[in-house]
Amino acid sequence: MNSLEAKREKMLSLVEAWRSSGQTQKQFCAKHGLKLGTFTYWVTQSRLQPITGFVAIPNPAIEDKVKGSTQKGSTQKGSTQKGSTQELEVIYPNGVRVRIQPSIEADLSLLSQ
């Protein structure tokens, strides 16, 4: 890892620490000996950083179905009942919407087994 990558990684980890600290940027910078302008730059850079990888979105209805199908004799609390009008919708940052109908949810739960 070169020095630029190391600095980027360090600063982005400080930004994450600041977000969970509950402090203002000014307070955080004073505590950590950072220049406010430099830190603000890295906060902006962290927002521009693309999200990569898979982000799991929990769906209790599907999770309960999967758990219920793997445990004999268990009840399926919270699972989607046949005829339910519940649907899953995913909205991407570019505005594309993907809707999954309830009948498809049961088929999708098989994929996670």
Backbone hydrogen bonds, N-H to C=O, Kabsch-Sander energy under -0.5 kcal/mol:
donor,donor_aa,acceptor,acceptor_aa,energy
6,A,2,N,-2.2
7,K,3,S,-2.3
8,R,4,L,-2.5
9,E,5,E,-2.5
10,K,6,A,-2.3
11,M,7,K,-2.9
12,L,8,R,-2.6
13,S,9,E,-1.8
14,L,10,K,-1.9
15,V,11,M,-2.2
16,E,12,L,-1.9
17,A,13,S,-2.1
18,W,14,L,-2.6
19,R,15,V,-2.4
20,S,16,E,-1.5
21,S,17,A,-0.6
21,S,18,W,-1.1
22,G,18,W,-0.9
23,Q,18,W,-0.5
28,F,24,T,-2.5
29,C,25,Q,-2.7
30,A,26,K,-2.2
31,K,27,Q,-2.2
32,H,28,F,-1.9
33,G,29,C,-0.9
34,L,29,C,-2.4
39,F,35,K,-2.5
40,T,36,L,-2.7
41,Y,37,G,-1.8
42,W,38,T,-1.8
43,V,39,F,-2.1
44,T,40,T,-2.2
45,Q,41,Y,-2.3
46,S,42,W,-2.1
47,R,43,V,-1.2
48,L,44,T,-1.3
49,Q,45,Q,-1.0
52,T,50,P,-0.5
56,A,54,F,-0.6
62,I,59,N,-0.7
63,E,59,N,-2.5
64,D,60,P,-2.7
65,K,61,A,-1.4
66,V,62,I,-2.5
67,K,63,E,-2.6
68,G,64,D,-2.7
69,S,65,K,-2.0
70,T,66,V,-1.1
70,T,67,K,-0.5
71,Q,67,K,-0.9
72,K,70,T,-0.6
74,S,71,Q,-1.5
77,K,75,T,-0.9
79,S,76,Q,-1.5
84,S,81,Q,-2.0
88,L,100,I,-2.3
90,V,98,V,-2.8
92,Y,90,V,-0.6
92,Y,96,V,-2.9
95,G,92,Y,-2.4
98,V,90,V,-2.7
100,I,88,L,-3.5
101,Q,99,R,-0.5
104,I,101,Q,-1.2
105,E,101,Q,-1.2
106,A,102,P,-1.0
107,D,103,S,-0.6
108,L,104,I,-2.4
109,S,105,E,-2.0
110,L,106,A,-0.8
110,L,107,D,-0.6
111,L,107,D,-0.6
111,L,108,L,-0.8
112,S,108,L,-0.8
113,Q,110,L,-1.0
